Amino acid sequence: MTLEVYLLCLFVGITLIAYMVAINAHGPTRLSVSYLIATVMLAGTVWAIVQHVNSGLDKVKMEEFKRLEIEKQRAEERVRTQEQALLENKARMGYAAKLNDVINEGTGLSTVMINVDMRDFSAELDVLMGRATATQRKCSDLKERFVKIEHEEQYLGPAKNDIREALEQLEGAAGYYKLYFRSEDGAQEEMRERMMRQKARRSYELFKKAASQMASQN
């Protein structure tokens, strides 16, 4: 029991004693005064009890209000966290889509250089050189596009590293592809063709690895 309850019990006891004194009083004056004092004490005791009860109710209401306020804040925090997660996921998916476009195009270019017929006698030399030049330009454009994407976004680090290396290999393969048609002898042709296909195959493998990493992360 708290001190307030002890005091209330004391007031009740004193009030009862006051009424007992009033009941045993003799004479009109003493009786009137005794009942007046007892009644005042009763009123004061009742007022104190009511105040105590009200203060307890107010305390309960305040605690309930605080609890509801805390729950509201937690709910708002959960909503903010979910919204932030959704925004980050949306950004990640958009970035992944851009990288997938680079991977698909890079895989296609590396496949072309892996399988290209360097001695296609059905086409003129200018046509063959034009194909090599166009392939080299596509590889350079793809690398520039990746650099722009890489500067804009910061997600999927491991996959980015493989894509970056794959593009380096791809660009190197395209360089040997173009140089092939400027070879001075058969040995140089053979060396450049071998380097082109090796780099193109390495680029293809790296693109596939990056695609697998992105699929697992998503």
C-alpha positions in Angstrom: 0.0 0.0 0.0 1.1 3.5 -0.8 1.4 6.5 1.5 -1.7 8.0 0.0 -3.8 4.9 0.9 -2.5 4.9 4.4 -3.5 8.6 4.8 -7.0 7.9 3.4 -7.4 5.0 5.9 -6.3 7.4 8.6 -8.9 10.0 7.5 -11.6 7.4 7.5 -10.7 6.3 10.9 -10.7 9.8 12.3 -14.0 10.5 10.6 -15.5 7.4 12.3 -14.1 8.5 15.6 -15.6 12.0 15.1 -19.1 10.4 14.5 -18.7 8.2 17.5 -17.9 11.3 19.6 -20.9 13.1 18.0 -23.2 10.2 18.9 -22.1 10.2 22.5 -22.3 14.0 22.9 -24.7 15.5 25.3 -26.4 18.8 25.1 -27.6 20.6 22.0 -24.6 22.8 21.5 -22.1 20.0 22.0 -24.1 17.7 19.8 -24.4 20.3 17.0 -20.7 21.1 17.0 -19.7 17.5 17.1 -21.9 16.6 14.1 -20.7 19.6 12.2 -17.1 18.7 12.7 -17.8 15.0 11.8 -19.7 16.1 8.7 -16.9 18.4 7.6 -14.4 15.6 8.2 -16.6 13.2 6.2 -16.8 15.6 3.3 -13.1 16.0 3.4 -12.5 12.3 3.5 -14.9 11.7 0.6 -13.3 14.4 -1.4 -9.8 12.9 -0.8 -11.0 9.4 -1.8 -12.6 10.8 -5.0 -9.4 12.7 -5.8 -7.3 9.6 -5.2 -9.6 7.5 -7.5 -9.5 10.1 -10.2 -5.8 10.4 -10.1 -5.5 6.6 -10.5 -7.8 6.8 -13.5 -5.8 9.7 -15.0 -2.6 7.7 -14.5 -4.1 4.7 -16.3 -5.3 6.9 -19.1 -1.9 8.5 -19.4 -0.2 5.2 -19.5 -2.6 4.0 -22.2 -2.0 7.1 -24.2 1.7 6.7 -24.0 1.4 3.0 -25.0 -0.7 4.0 -28.0 1.7 6.7 -29.0 4.6 4.3 -28.8 2.8 1.8 -31.0 1.9 4.6 -33.4 5.6 5.6 -33.7 6.6 2.0 -34.2 4.0 1.5 -36.9 5.1 4.7 -38.7 8.8 3.5 -38.4 7.8 0.1 -39.9 6.0 1.9 -42.8 9.0 4.1 -43.4 11.3 1.1 -43.4 9.1 -0.8 -45.8 8.9 2.2 -48.1 12.6 2.6 -48.1 13.1 -1.1 -48.8 10.7 -0.9 -51.7 12.5 2.1 -53.2 15.8 0.4 -52.8 14.5 -2.8 -54.3 13.0 -0.9 -57.2 16.3 0.9 -57.8 18.2 -2.4 -57.6 15.8 -4.1 -60.1 16.2 -1.2 -62.5 19.9 -1.3 -62.2 19.9 -5.1 -62.7 17.8 -4.7 -65.9 20.4 -2.2 -67.3 23.2 -4.6 -66.5 21.3 -7.6 -68.0 21.0 -5.6 -71.2 24.8 -5.1 -71.2 25.4 -8.8 -70.5 23.0 -10.0 -73.2 24.5 -7.7 -75.8 28.1 -8.6 -74.7 27.3 -12.3 -74.8 26.0 -11.9 -78.3 29.1 -10.0 -79.5 31.5 -12.5 -77.9 29.5 -15.4 -79.5 29.9 -13.7 -82.9 33.6 -13.5 -82.5 33.9 -17.1 -81.2 32.1 -18.5 -84.3 32.9 -16.0 -87.0 34.3 -17.4 -90.2 37.5 -15.4 -90.8 38.0 -16.9 -94.3 34.5 -16.3 -95.7 35.3 -16.5 -99.4 31.7 -15.5 -100.2 32.3 -11.9 -99.1 34.7 -9.3 -100.3 37.6 -8.2 -98.1 36.1 -4.8 -97.6 32.9 -6.4 -96.4 34.8 -8.6 -93.9 36.8 -5.6 -92.7 33.5 -3.6 -92.4 32.1 -6.3 -90.2 35.1 -6.3 -87.9 35.0 -2.5 -87.7 31.3 -2.5 -86.8 31.9 -5.2 -84.2 34.7 -3.2 -82.6 32.5 -0.1 -82.6 29.7 -2.0 -80.9 32.1 -3.3 -78.2 33.4 0.2 -77.5 29.8 1.6 -77.4 28.8 -1.1 -75.0 31.8 -0.4 -72.7 30.9 3.3 -72.6 27.3 2.5 -71.8 28.4 0.3 -68.9 30.7 3.0 -67.5 27.8 5.4 -67.4 25.6 2.8 -65.7 28.4 2.1 -63.2 28.7 5.7 -62.3 25.0 6.1 -61.7 24.4 3.0 -59.6 26.2 1.3 -56.7 24.5 -2.2 -56.5 25.6 -5.7 -57.4 29.3 -5.2 -56.8 30.6 -8.7 -57.6 28.7 -8.9 -60.9 30.0 -5.4 -61.9 33.6 -6.6 -61.6 33.0 -9.6 -63.9 31.1 -7.4 -66.4 34.0 -4.9 -66.4 36.6 -7.6 -67.0 34.4 -9.2 -69.7 34.1 -5.9 -71.5 37.9 -5.5 -71.4 38.3 -9.0 -72.9 35.6 -8.3 -75.5 37.2 -5.0 -76.6 40.5 -6.8 -76.9 39.0 -9.5 -79.0 37.4 -6.9 -81.3 40.8 -5.3 -81.7 42.4 -8.6 -82.8 39.3 -9.2 -85.1 40.0 -5.9 -86.9 43.8 -6.4 -87.0 43.4 -9.9 -88.5 42.6 -8.4 -91.9 45.7 -6.3 -91.8 48.0 -9.2 -91.1 51.2 -9.4 -93.2 51.5 -13.2 -93.3 49.7 -16.4 -92.3 51.5 -16.7 -89.0 50.3 -13.3 -87.9 46.8 -14.2 -89.1 46.8 -17.4 -87.1 48.1 -15.6 -83.9 45.5 -12.8 -84.1 42.7 -15.2 -84.8 43.7 -17.4 -81.8 43.9 -14.3 -79.5 40.6 -13.0 -80.8 38.8 -16.3 -80.0 40.5 -16.8 -76.7 39.5 -13.3 -75.5 36.0 -13.7 -76.9 35.6 -17.0 -75.1 36.9 -15.6 -71.9 34.5 -12.6 -72.3 31.6 -15.0 -72.9 32.4 -17.0 -69.7 32.6 -13.8 -67.6 29.3 -12.6 -68.9 27.7 -15.9 -68.0 29.2 -15.8 -64.5 28.0 -12.2 -64.0 24.5 -13.2 -65.1 24.5 -16.2 -62.7 25.6 -13.9 -59.8 22.9 -11.4 -60.5 20.2 -14.1 -60.7 21.3 -15.4 -57.3 21.4 -12.0 -55.7 17.9 -11.1 -57.0 
